[in-house]
Amino acid sequence: MSKKHKGRPDGLVYSTNNDFYNDYPEEAAAETAPKDKQKLRVKLDTKQRAGKVVTLVEGFSGTEADLEALGKQLKTKCGAGGSAKDGLILVQGDYKEKIIAWLKDWGYTQTK
């Protein structure tokens, strides 16, 4: 099975044409949806974490930079560690109620 390469047709290994790869349209940059349109879900999770509780924020749609910025804000407010990637924010500890309240205060009205 061949790997799919960005902007490269199947079976092409090399081309001497300098403009060859410019024939394909670039992918549109993802834009972050407005805060009131984001459907964020906050839940607690312990799976594959040796029984430790983490708070997950799912459903963020937007750029990776905006996701990381929101994750950093939440981790700072909670005073806890965590991560933000692939549309998922993980905060170490049980902060579900606090995070829901902060998100609603910040304009994420569809948060549950």
N, C-alpha and C positions, 0 to 999 in steps of 0.2 A: 504494500500500500504506500503510495507516495504522500509526502508531506505537502500541505498547501502553503505556498509562500505568498505573502502579501503582494498583490499586483503582478504576479507572475503566472502565466498560463501553465497548465500541467505539461510536463515533459520538456520544458525549456530549461537548459542548463546555463547557457551563456549567450549573450548577444553583443555584437560589436556596435550596434546602433546606440548612440549615446542617449537618444530621446525615447528609446523603447519603453522604459518604465513610466514615462510621463504620459503615455497614452491612456492610462486608467485614471478615473476621477479619484481624488483623495477622499478618505472617509470623513464625514462631517464630524466636527468636534462636538462632543456631548455637552449639552448645556444643562445647567442645574435648574430644575423646575422651581417655581415660586414656593415659598414656605407654606402658604395656605393650600397648595395643591399636593404636597408631599403626604403620602399615607404611611406614616411611620408606625411600627409595631414594636412595643417594648415587652420583653419577656425574660424570665429567669431560666438559666440552663446550667446543668451539671454534667452533661454527657461528655465523656472522654477528657475529663478534667480532674480525675482522682477525687471526686466528691466536692470539689471547690465550687462555690456558686459564682456565676458571672451574670451580668445583665447584658442582654443583647438588644440592639436597636436595629431593626430590619426595615427594608423598603425604601431606603434613600436612593433617589434617582438624580444623578448629576455627575459632575466632574470628580475625579479622585482627589483633587486639591480641596474642593469644598467639603467632601466627606471627611478628609483628614482634619480640616479646620474645625468642623462640628465635633468630631471625636476628641480633639484636643480640648475644646471648651468643656465638654462633659467630663472628661477625665480630671481636668483642673478643678471643676466645681465639686466633684466627688472626692478629690484628694486620693485618687486610686490610679493604678496602672491599667493598661488595656491596649487595644489596637483598633485600627480602622482600615478596612480594605474590602474590595469586592462588594460594595454596597452594604456592608455590615459593620456596625460599631460594637465592640466588645469592651465592657468596663468590668474590672475585677471587683466582685462584691455584690451585695444585694442593695441596689439603689433604684429599683423599679419605680416606686412612687415619686421619689425626688426627681428622677429624670423625666418622667411624664409631666410633672408640674413645670419644670424648667423649659421643656420643649414647647409647651402650650404658652408660657410667658413670652418665649422668643418668637411666636408667630406660627408654629407648626400646629395648626388647629385640628388637624385630622389624626392626631396621635392617640393611640389606645394602648 
